[in-house]
Amino acid sequence: MIGFIVAGLIIGILARLIKPGRQHLGIIATLLLGLVGSIIGGSIASMLGTGDIFELNVLGFIVSVIAAILLIGVAEGLAGTRAKR
């Protein structure tokens, strides 16, 4: 479980580094988006037959980072519309 949290944090940090621009997210939001991204990436990799959802593999890691980047974009979009109101 601790490894899953650490992997989620690493994935969230990598996603924030890869995504251009400045993100206004805290460490908790980064951790949560990284965790969700890692679950999505692990699920997709598992569906493709590369391993179990909790197994660390290259395809799952790449898809996890991509999913986390997309989730950060969605979170920024939601935060931006909330701030404009």
N, C-alpha and C positions, 0 to 999 in steps of 0.2 A: 504494500500500500504506500509506503514512504517512497519507494522507487517510482511509483506511478505519479505521485505528487511532484517529485523532483523532475521527472521527464516532462510533465505538463508545464512546469515553470520554465524549463529550458526551451521547450517548443514555443511558449508564449513570448519569451524574450527574443528568440530568433525571428519570430513572425514580426515583432515590433521593429527589429533592426532591418529586416528586408523591406517592410512596407515604407514607401516614401512619405515624407511629411512628418509633422510632429503629432503624436497621439497624446490625448489628454486622459490617459488611463493610469490608475494606480497599480501597485504591485498585486493587490488582491484580484483586480479585474484581469490583469495579465495572466495570473495563475489560473483563474477560472476559465478564461478563453483558451488557454493552452491545454487545460484538462479536457475541455469539450472537443477541441481540435484533435487531441490524441485519441479520444474515444471514436470520433468520426473516422480518423485515419486508420486506426486499428480495425474498425468494422469493415471499411472498404478493402483493406489488405486481406482480411480474413475471408471476405466474399470472393476475392480473386484467387484464393487458395495459397497464399504465401505464408500462412501461419495462423496461430491463434491471436485473438484480439489483444492479449496481454503480452505477447511475444514482441521483442524488439527486433525489427527487421528494417531494411533500408526503404523499401516501398512504403511501409506503414509510416515511417518517420517523415518521408517526403510529403506524403498525402496529409499527414497531421499538420505539418507546417503550413501547407497551402490552405487547409481548412481553417487554421488559426488566423491566417492573414485575412481570409474572407470574413471571419467572425469579428475581427478587429474593425474592418471596414463597416460592417453592419452596426456594431456597437457605437462607432463614431457617428454614423448616420442618425441613429436613434438619439444619441446625446445632442447632436446638432439641432434636430427638429424640436427637441424638448427645450433647448436653450433659446430658440427663436420665439417661442410662445410667450 
